[in-house]
Amino acid sequence: MLRAAREAAQAEERERERARAAIPPELRGTRHASIFFLENGRLPRIGDEVPPWRYCGWLLPYVQGLHSKNFPLLGDRWGYYQRTLAAGRLLDEPIPQARFEHPHTPTLRALEKWVSLIEVAGVAAWNSLVVFVDWLAWALDVGPEPTHPLGDELQEKLYRTVNLELWLENPSDYLGAVASERYGGGPLAFFPTPHSICTMMAQMVMADVNKQPDGRDPRLLTVNEPCCGTGRLLLVASNYSMCLSGQDIAPLMVAITKINLAVYAPWGLYGLPWLHNPALGLRLADALTDKAPSR
């Protein structure tokens, strides 16, 4: 028995060495959760010399793992996407259907508490959501390292408190709901389309999605949202298509859309590599001029 355990440990170490050897030299030691995993065979954790929140993408593996719980209103969408990438083609199984509804009140209150941790630390209420979104985008590897300095004490509180499993249990655009409460005025006022209307619009547009005259798989139909806001229409469209794109003039909206797609519909963020379609993705731009804002 001891011999078997010893051989298993040696095999594991050999696999780890192969993983380390596969890391390009310029990426070794990079503060990214995936590089840390390849180098150490685990994710960063509290107690390490460098705390986990300093690694880009530290939260994404946990979200991917949570999808395997197959929540009734969401399904294992990350698993579906990863199996599709591994196969290099569309799977015979349909897209797991997600039901996006009005924000679940206890979950919305939880998000407000997470944001309030930043306010208690001295960040103005007007800016605290932006700071939180930047922090979460970094944690999910969909945004750059935050420019607003957050001390390790506050980041540890966020690390221990933020629980995206709540979002997966009751899928909704929670960040969009908070953004509409805080930024419902001003020149770039944000008024999100209710989830029920988004669902109705998608059902109307996609009613005959399975009747393509050229026989094309409907999952390859391109869906573009020129003023995507926080991505609610794209989230609903992810039930039909794996080729999603969008843009918005507001950096906060684009950041929230990327977070929502990373949590709920990864193909909307990362696409299908074998299609080589440069039009897909999310970007900061004015839908009327197709130019990035000057500010």
C-alpha angles and dihedrals in degrees: 000000000000090000092053091050091049092050091048090052091049091050090050091051091050090052089050091051090052090050091050091049090053092059110101110245093241091057099047111115092013113150096244123122093229092053091047089052093051091048097044107022092238142061122267115269143181110288095042118120088250112042117236097247090067091066118088111239096014092141099046097078090054091053090048090051093048091057089066087070085075097221112213095240096043117022126204098309096158089051090050092051094047091049089050091052091047092051093047090220142062112290123240089237119083126248110280105253119239123200112212113195141168108303113281103245099225090048091048090051089050090054091050089053091052090052091045089061087067092048092051087054089061106269113136115253091238091060102031095090091052090051091048092049090051090050093048093045089055091048090053094043094243098109142037124267108290116261094207107086114238116184122233091252092060093040091053089053090052091045091054096040109039108091115179091183084085089062092050093050091056109021114213143127097268097164089050091053092053092043091054090052093050103034104034091125140047131063093308097040112175121220110167121212109249114256092240091057091047090052092049092049092050092048091051095048095041098040093114096031093128093055102074110161091217092050092243117161106257090225087073094057109117117236118194127186108193094191099030100168105184093344103259095144090047091052092055092042088056087075088068110023137042092195106078130160137168148157140202137186094230119078092209092056093050091049092051092047090053090050092049092050093047089053100039113014114020095177088066089061105034101025128198107303096206092063092065090203109163092191093069123092140057127286145169107254145126109256091209097053100020087226130121112252114260095230 
